[in-house]
Amino acid sequence: MGKKDGTRWNRLTTSNSGQVLTQMTFYKKQTWQMLIQRHSHQCSDHINVKR
């Protein structure tokens, strides 16, 4: 592999990883929201049971 190929490959991987990172963060946000909602429901259930 020549130097030109290396730089082109690096540019490709960096742009691709950037897209993947944004997708991952968006996915993580969604999962966190779902987990938090589910957890809050469970907590309220526990509180009701304790009373």
N, C-alpha and C positions, 0 to 999 in steps of 0.2 A: 504493500500500500504506500502510495506517495503522500507527500505532505498535503497536496491539494485534496486528495480523497479524504484524508483525516479531518481537515477543517470542514468539508462539506458534510461528512458523517456527524461531526460534533454539532453542527448547526441543526441538522435534522433531528438528532436525538434531543437536543435542548428544547426545540419547539414542540416536539411530541410530548416530552415529559411535562412541559408547561401545561399543555391541554389535559393530560392525564391528571395532573395535580389539581387543576380546577375542578375536573369531574369528580375526583376523589373527595375534595373538600365539600362539594355540594352534596355528594352521597352521604358523607359523614354527618353533615348538618341534618339531613332528613332522618337518618337513623337515630341521631341523638334526640331529635324532637320526638320521634316515636317512642324511644326508650323512656324519656322524661314523662311523656303522657301516660304510658303504661305504669311507670313507677308511681306517679302521683295517684293514679287510680288505686293501685295496691295499697298505698299508704292510707288513703281515706278509708278503704275497706278495713284495714287493721285497726284504725282509730275507732271505727264504728263497732268493731267486735269487742275491743277493750272496754268501751263504755257499757 
